[in-house]
Amino acid sequence: MLEDVAEYQSKRIAASAVDEATYVGVDNLLPDKKGKKDSEHVPAEGSIIGFSKDDILIGNIRPYLRKIWLADLNGGTNGDVLAIHIKDITDVFPRYLYYVLSSEDFFIYDTNYSKGAKMPRGDKATVMKYSFMLPVYKRQVEVAELLNKFDSICNDISEGLPAEIEARQKQYEYYRDKLLSFKEA
């Protein structure tokens, strides 16, 4: 279960310690697992939840929107965002856990246990009960690297499109050569 390897981030930091790039609210997490954009609404005072690089942030309002981001910096957030912190980074590879939590299975699970009609919220206790396979660390890294490559090909037009064009060109040449090869009469 998730609670065996991770916990909700509990540290508090001053709101003055964050800016547009380091504050993450549910409004600047992008839907459909697209990461985050800079915030337009940064709190000016008080304390907020601090998160660390490699924490996984998940929008807790309307979980069906699939808002998730693997933090690549330290920053702050609010109670509408779940900041999931790995207990022991030598046991769990952050990018592997990110892929687990960005899976359709997780978002279906989170949505099914959410509460409320108009603005449903994920159930924080139930999220921590989410079960998943946790292979040995080396295998987690291998799986994450493979998924990184696949994700890059699918989402990075500069990588995916040339590869697709090259594959279609080879396919065209193969069939062209087949069509143009005639047996001697």
C-alpha positions as CSV (number, residue, x, y, z in Angstrom):
1,M,0.0,0.0,0.0
2,L,1.0,3.6,-0.6
3,E,1.1,4.3,3.2
4,D,3.9,1.6,3.5
5,V,6.3,3.6,1.4
6,A,5.0,7.2,1.4
7,E,3.3,9.8,3.6
8,Y,1.8,13.2,3.2
9,Q,4.3,16.0,3.5
10,S,3.8,17.7,6.9
11,K,6.5,20.4,7.0
12,R,5.2,24.0,7.0
13,I,7.0,26.9,5.4
14,A,6.3,30.6,5.3
15,A,4.2,31.7,2.3
16,S,6.8,34.4,1.7
17,A,9.3,31.7,0.8
18,V,7.5,30.9,-2.5
19,D,6.9,32.6,-5.8
20,E,5.0,32.0,-9.0
21,A,7.3,29.1,-10.0
22,T,7.5,27.4,-6.6
23,Y,3.9,27.7,-5.4
24,V,1.6,24.9,-6.6
25,G,-2.1,25.2,-6.1
26,V,-4.8,23.0,-7.7
27,D,-5.4,25.8,-10.2
28,N,-1.9,25.7,-11.7
29,L,-1.7,21.9,-11.8
30,L,-2.6,21.0,-15.4
31,P,-5.3,18.4,-16.2
32,D,-4.6,15.1,-17.9
33,K,-1.2,14.6,-16.3
34,K,0.4,17.6,-18.0
35,G,2.4,18.8,-15.0
36,K,2.1,22.4,-13.8
37,K,2.3,26.0,-15.0
38,D,3.4,29.0,-13.0
39,S,0.9,30.1,-10.4
40,E,-1.2,33.3,-10.8
41,H,-2.3,33.2,-7.2
42,V,0.6,33.1,-4.7
43,P,-0.3,33.5,-1.0
44,A,1.4,36.5,0.5
45,E,1.2,35.6,4.2
46,G,0.8,32.8,6.7
47,S,2.2,29.3,6.4
48,I,1.7,26.7,3.8
49,I,2.7,23.0,3.2
50,G,6.3,22.7,2.0
51,F,7.2,20.1,-0.6
52,S,10.5,18.8,-1.7
53,K,12.0,17.8,-5.1
54,D,10.8,14.3,-6.0
55,D,7.5,14.7,-4.0
56,I,4.5,13.9,-6.0
57,L,1.7,16.5,-6.0
58,I,-1.8,15.5,-6.9
59,G,-4.8,17.8,-7.2
60,N,-7.3,16.6,-4.6
61,I,-10.3,18.5,-5.9
62,R,-12.1,16.8,-8.8
63,P,-9.6,13.8,-9.1
64,Y,-11.1,12.9,-12.4
65,L,-9.2,15.8,-13.9
66,R,-6.0,13.8,-13.4
67,K,-3.8,16.6,-12.1
68,I,-0.4,15.3,-11.1
69,W,3.2,16.5,-11.1
70,L,6.5,15.1,-10.0
71,A,8.3,18.0,-8.3
72,D,11.6,19.0,-9.8
73,L,12.1,21.7,-7.2
74,N,11.3,22.6,-3.6
75,G,8.2,24.8,-3.0
76,G,4.9,25.1,-1.2
77,T,1.3,24.2,-1.7
78,N,-2.1,24.2,0.0
79,G,-4.5,21.7,1.4
80,D,-6.2,21.1,-2.0
81,V,-3.0,19.4,-3.2
82,L,-1.8,16.2,-1.9
83,A,2.0,16.4,-1.4
84,I,3.1,12.7,-1.3
85,H,6.6,12.3,0.2
86,I,8.6,9.0,-0.2
87,K,9.7,7.8,3.3
88,D,12.9,6.1,2.1
89,I,14.2,7.1,-1.3
90,T,16.6,4.1,-1.3
91,D,13.5,1.8,-1.5
92,V,11.3,3.7,-3.9
93,F,12.4,5.4,-7.1
94,P,10.4,8.6,-7.3
95,R,9.7,8.5,-11.0
96,Y,8.4,4.9,-10.7
97,L,6.0,6.0,-7.9
98,Y,4.9,8.9,-10.1
99,Y,4.1,6.5,-13.0
100,V,2.1,4.3,-10.6
101,L,0.1,7.3,-9.3
102,S,-0.4,8.8,-12.7
103,S,-1.9,5.5,-14.0
104,E,-5.6,5.3,-15.0
105,D,-6.1,2.6,-12.3
106,F,-5.0,5.1,-9.6
107,F,-7.3,7.9,-10.9
108,I,-10.2,5.6,-11.2
109,Y,-9.6,4.4,-7.6
110,D,-9.2,8.0,-6.4
111,T,-12.4,9.1,-8.2
112,N,-14.4,6.2,-7.0
113,Y,-13.6,7.0,-3.3
114,S,-14.0,10.8,-3.7
115,K,-16.7,12.6,-1.7
116,G,-19.0,15.4,-2.8
117,A,-21.0,16.0,-6.0
118,K,-20.2,19.4,-7.5
119,M,-16.6,19.6,-6.4
120,P,-15.7,16.1,-5.3
121,R,-12.5,15.7,-3.2
122,G,-10.3,12.6,-3.0
123,D,-10.4,10.8,0.4
124,K,-6.9,11.4,1.8
125,A,-7.0,8.3,4.0
126,T,-8.2,6.1,1.2
127,V,-5.5,7.4,-1.2
128,M,-2.9,6.1,1.2
129,K,-4.6,2.6,1.1
130,Y,-3.9,2.3,-2.7
131,S,-2.2,-1.0,-3.4
132,F,0.3,-1.5,-6.2
133,M,3.2,-3.7,-7.1
134,L,6.6,-2.6,-5.9
135,P,9.5,-4.5,-7.6
136,V,13.1,-4.2,-6.4
137,Y,14.6,-0.8,-6.8
138,K,16.7,-1.7,-9.9
139,R,13.5,-2.9,-11.7
140,Q,11.7,0.3,-10.7
141,V,14.4,2.3,-12.4
142,E,14.3,0.1,-15.5
143,V,10.5,0.4,-15.7
144,A,10.6,4.2,-15.2
145,E,13.3,4.7,-17.8
146,L,11.3,2.6,-20.3
147,L,8.2,4.7,-19.6
148,N,10.2,7.9,-19.9
149,K,11.3,6.9,-23.4
150,F,7.8,5.9,-24.4
151,D,6.4,9.1,-22.9
152,S,9.0,11.2,-24.8
153,I,8.1,9.5,-28.1
154,C,4.4,10.0,-27.6
155,N,4.5,13.6,-26.2
156,D,7.5,15.2,-27.7
157,I,6.8,16.1,-31.3
158,S,10.4,16.8,-32.0
159,E,11.3,13.2,-31.1
160,G,8.1,11.3,-31.9
161,L,7.3,12.8,-35.3
162,P,10.7,12.2,-37.0
163,A,10.7,8.6,-35.7
164,E,7.2,8.1,-37.1
165,I,8.1,9.7,-40.4
166,E,11.1,7.5,-40.7
167,A,9.1,4.3,-39.9
168,R,6.4,5.3,-42.5
169,Q,9.2,6.0,-45.1
170,K,10.7,2.6,-44.6
171,Q,7.2,1.0,-44.8
172,Y,6.5,2.9,-48.1
173,E,9.9,1.9,-49.6
174,Y,9.2,-1.8,-48.7
175,Y,5.8,-1.8,-50.3
176,R,7.0,0.2,-53.3
177,D,9.8,-2.2,-53.9
178,K,7.3,-5.2,-53.6
179,L,4.9,-3.6,-56.0
180,L,7.6,-2.8,-58.6
181,S,9.2,-6.2,-58.5
182,F,7.9,-8.3,-61.4
183,K,8.7,-11.8,-62.2
184,E,10.2,-12.4,-65.6
185,A,7.6,-13.7,-68.1
